[in-house]
Amino acid sequence: MKKKTLGLALCFTLAASMLAGCTAEGGDASTGLGQPIVVVDDNVTDTDATVDQGGEAGTDEGTDDDAGSTAPSGDIVYISDLTPPAGYVYSELTGELIDETIAEQRPLAVMVDNELTALDHFGVNDCDIVYETMNSTKNGRITRLMCIIKDYDSIEQLGSVRSARTVNMVLSAEWNAILCHDGGPFYINDYYSMPEVTHLNGVFSRVNNGKATEFTEYVLAKDVDKFLGNNASFATEYNKYYSGAHFQFVENRALEANIYDKIEDVTDIYLPYDHNSSELHYNETTGLYEYYEYGAAHKDGATGEVTAFKNVILQCADYKQLDENGYLHYNIQNNADYAYYLTDGKAVKIRWFRGANITDNTNFIDSASQPIYLNAGKTYITLVPKDVWDDVVLK
């Protein structure tokens, strides 16, 4: 079967050496993943269980045959190998068609407050990739979103905008993105002088929404006109710090049993973020995972549409706490660990690794150390803290 290697053989060797000591606590490297919990039913849990597909939980019996029976045959056709219609290119963020005039345009990475008071969000559904990361070890490990959008000329209202953390500096540089935020703890100050980091800080519009001031800042269309495009004081096209596309996209192809060790049915994802209770639930009609928090579906404030994703990546990531206020730094540079990739109601165990440079891409690979492929569409990524990785629940 045709598989692209992207010239990463050297990096895979590095990843293998990193992963040798990177199973989650209590995990077993031979199982392919260090113990995220898969719940078979409401009364049975097992830290390395297999979703029941006719075999006994915790075994492979019945799983591989069932998964293999639906696997497509023939070579994988990557979207990057297709010829787009005239005037269009395939987005490196989603694998979907976009206007060729923005082919080299750097995306924005917009910090979005995820406190209940900040809801409803605006514009999150228009973004290509949404990160959710723990904002603090305090307050029930409240999270914050970083929303990446390439076609920022389409923005009408995005936010509300809040402060950044060190992880957002690192992740935005990885995407060669322009980070949009409103301040942050002094730990991010050292990143301001780095040429790899481009950011817009606290310059966005205030919207009278009846809330406290900290919940009123949004990126509006007039802000895009004022600070980007011809008016920008920095390069708005990919520059020398761009490390290239992250993902290999295919057109709605099922996960294949001859590539992944196990393919499990997973339609419900429960994340260990106590404050906002983040969940994703698979909608069989749309073929998308819908995002929930605070006990309800997350809906765009302008359209009322539920936020949904074709791809979901759960990335186990270690961190260090920086002070007694709960500020933290994710140890994702020069590191590697385990992950889950979910699409079309299926989940597979994968791995990730990342180099030491702030512009290095995070690479997601299968058990044969080959880059995984993603289905064309939007992607949700969360950096699950390693100390609560065992508390992830997949059903």
Buried (B, 14 or more C-beta within 10 A) or exposed (E): EEBBEBEBEEBBEBBBEBBEEBBBEEBEEEBBBBBBBBBBEEEEEEBBBBBBBEBEBEEEEBBBEBBEEEBEEEEBEBBBEEEEEEEBBBBBBBBBBBEEEBBEBBBBBBBBBBBEEBBEBBBBBBBBBBBBBBBBBBEEBBBBBBBBBBBBBEBEBBBBBBBBBBBBBBBBBBBBBBBBBBEBBEBBEEBEEEEBBBBBBEEBBEBEBEEEEBBBBBBBBEBBEBBBEEEBEEEBEBBEBBBEBBBBBBBEBBBBBEBBBBBBBBBBBBBBBEBBBBBBBBEEEEBBBBBBBBEEBBBBBBEEEBBBBBBBBBBBBBBEEBEEEBBBBBBBBEBBBBBBBBBBBBBBBBBBBBBEBBBBBBBBBBBEBBBBBBBBBBBBBBBBBBEBBBBBBBB
